[in-house]
Amino acid sequence: MKTLIVTRITTGWMTIITILMTVISMKSTGNTSFYRFGPQSDLIILGFTIDTPEKYALVVLYALINTAIRSMNHNIITPWIMLNVQNTNQPVIQSRINSNNRDQYEICIFNTMYTWFDWLIYIHMLLAQVDMVLIEMSTDIIATCIVTNWYIKTKQENTKYSSRCPYEEPLI
């Protein structure tokens, strides 16, 4: 199945679930603390009460910076690990520092550590309040567009000097 078709099926599924969740939450008579925005006396993230505009601004600033770092980790470091370390068809990379590939271990270990660190804070923020989800999603989309744009420009510049990649899958 084509990648673009799978992407559109996934987008449709997310749209249907979002509409259902919105309709259900609007019909719900219970007072939920999730569907609110801004600082609240009961907005608690990792045990910290986010009840002032200053604390809320710090959480938003953290979300913006960490989303950029997460995007770089997800779109640059993880593919590098898959293509250069985990790809058994690729020749061994010799480290610039030493010959025992210490750099590769460092990159792989800190990638794993960051993933767990990010997951812990990320899940607490996402489950706290809907505005945290919207902030994270928006900044993640922006960061992904920036990184994707960089990749596309780099590929276009490199394509000027080489032929088309033989294993490239067409989008449609």
C-alpha positions as CSV (number, residue, x, y, z in Angstrom):
1,M,0.0,0.0,0.0
2,K,1.3,3.5,-0.8
3,T,2.6,5.6,2.0
4,L,0.4,8.6,1.2
5,I,-2.8,6.5,1.2
6,V,-1.9,5.1,4.6
7,T,-1.2,8.6,5.9
8,R,-4.6,9.7,4.7
9,I,-6.4,6.7,6.3
10,T,-4.6,7.5,9.6
11,T,-5.6,11.1,9.3
12,G,-9.2,10.1,8.7
13,W,-9.2,7.8,11.7
14,M,-7.8,10.6,14.0
15,T,-10.5,13.0,12.7
16,I,-13.3,10.6,13.4
17,I,-12.0,9.9,17.0
18,T,-11.5,13.6,17.6
19,I,-15.0,14.4,16.5
20,L,-16.4,11.6,18.7
21,M,-14.4,12.7,21.7
22,T,-15.6,16.3,21.2
23,V,-19.3,15.3,20.9
24,I,-19.1,13.0,24.0
25,S,-17.3,15.7,26.1
26,M,-19.9,18.3,25.1
27,K,-22.8,16.0,26.1
28,S,-21.1,15.0,29.4
29,T,-22.7,16.5,32.4
30,G,-19.8,15.8,34.7
31,N,-17.3,18.6,35.4
32,T,-14.0,17.5,33.9
33,S,-10.7,19.3,34.6
34,F,-9.2,18.1,31.3
35,Y,-11.1,20.3,28.9
36,R,-9.8,23.7,30.2
37,F,-7.2,26.2,29.3
38,G,-4.6,28.2,31.2
39,P,-3.4,28.0,34.8
40,Q,-5.8,26.3,37.2
41,S,-5.7,25.6,41.0
42,D,-6.0,21.9,40.2
43,L,-3.6,21.8,37.1
44,I,-0.9,19.6,38.5
45,I,2.1,18.4,36.4
46,L,4.6,16.1,38.1
47,G,3.3,17.2,41.5
48,F,3.7,20.9,40.7
49,T,0.6,23.1,40.8
50,I,0.4,25.3,37.8
51,D,-1.9,28.0,39.2
52,T,-0.2,31.3,38.1
53,P,0.4,32.9,34.7
54,E,4.2,32.8,35.4
55,K,4.2,29.0,36.1
56,Y,2.0,28.4,33.1
57,A,4.4,30.5,30.9
58,L,7.3,28.4,32.2
59,V,5.5,25.2,31.3
60,V,4.7,26.5,27.8
61,L,8.3,27.6,27.3
62,Y,9.5,24.1,28.4
63,A,7.0,22.6,25.9
64,L,8.3,24.7,23.1
65,I,12.0,24.0,23.7
66,N,11.5,20.3,24.5
67,T,9.4,19.8,21.4
68,A,12.2,21.2,19.2
69,I,14.6,18.8,20.9
70,R,12.2,15.9,20.6
71,S,11.8,16.6,16.9
72,M,15.5,16.7,16.4
73,N,15.9,13.5,18.3
74,H,13.0,11.8,16.4
75,N,13.9,13.1,12.9
76,I,17.7,13.3,13.0
77,I,19.2,11.0,15.7
78,T,16.8,8.1,15.5
79,P,17.1,7.7,11.7
80,W,20.9,8.1,12.0
81,I,20.9,5.2,14.5
82,M,18.7,3.0,12.2
83,L,20.7,3.8,9.1
84,N,24.2,3.7,10.5
85,V,24.2,1.5,13.6
86,Q,21.3,-0.9,13.2
87,N,21.7,-1.4,9.5
88,T,23.7,-4.6,9.2
89,N,24.2,-4.0,5.5
90,Q,26.1,-0.8,6.2
91,P,29.9,-1.0,6.8
92,V,31.2,-0.4,10.3
93,I,31.5,3.3,11.1
94,Q,34.8,4.2,12.6
95,S,34.5,6.8,15.3
96,R,36.4,10.1,15.0
97,I,37.4,9.9,18.7
98,N,38.6,6.3,18.8
99,S,38.3,3.0,17.0
100,N,35.9,1.2,19.5
101,N,32.9,3.2,18.3
102,R,32.4,5.0,21.6
103,D,30.5,7.8,19.7
104,Q,27.9,5.3,18.5
105,Y,27.3,3.9,22.0
106,E,27.0,7.5,23.4
107,I,24.5,8.5,20.8
108,C,22.4,5.3,21.2
109,I,22.4,5.4,25.1
110,F,21.6,9.1,25.3
111,N,18.9,8.7,22.7
112,T,17.3,6.0,24.9
113,M,17.7,8.0,28.1
114,Y,16.2,11.1,26.5
115,T,13.2,9.1,25.2
116,W,12.4,7.9,28.7
117,F,13.0,11.3,30.3
118,D,10.8,12.9,27.6
119,W,8.1,10.3,27.9
120,L,7.7,10.8,31.7
121,I,7.3,14.5,31.5
122,Y,5.3,14.4,28.2
123,I,2.7,12.0,29.5
124,H,2.1,14.0,32.6
125,M,1.6,17.2,30.6
126,L,-0.6,15.6,28.0
127,L,-2.9,14.1,30.6
128,A,-3.2,17.2,32.7
129,Q,-5.2,19.5,30.4
130,V,-6.3,19.8,26.7
131,D,-4.3,23.0,26.2
132,M,-1.1,21.1,26.9
133,V,-2.0,18.7,24.1
134,L,-2.7,21.5,21.7
135,I,0.6,23.3,22.6
136,E,2.6,20.1,22.2
137,M,0.9,19.1,18.9
138,S,1.3,22.6,17.4
139,T,4.9,23.0,18.3
140,D,5.7,19.4,17.2
141,I,4.1,20.1,13.8
142,I,6.1,23.3,13.4
143,A,9.3,21.6,14.3
144,T,8.6,18.6,12.0
145,C,7.9,21.0,9.1
146,I,11.2,22.8,9.7
147,V,13.2,19.6,9.8
148,T,11.3,18.1,6.8
149,N,11.9,21.3,4.9
150,W,15.6,21.1,5.6
151,Y,15.7,17.5,4.5
152,I,13.9,18.3,1.2
153,K,16.1,21.2,0.4
154,T,19.2,19.2,1.2
155,K,17.9,16.3,-1.1
156,Q,17.1,18.8,-3.9
157,E,20.6,20.3,-3.6
158,N,22.2,16.8,-3.6
159,T,20.0,15.7,-6.5
160,K,21.4,18.4,-8.7
161,Y,24.7,16.5,-8.6
162,S,23.5,12.9,-8.7
163,S,20.9,10.8,-10.4
164,R,17.5,9.8,-8.9
165,C,17.6,7.3,-6.1
166,P,16.6,3.8,-7.5
167,Y,14.7,2.7,-4.5
168,E,12.7,5.9,-3.9
169,E,9.0,5.2,-3.5
170,P,6.6,7.5,-5.3
171,L,4.1,9.3,-3.0
172,I,1.1,8.4,-5.1
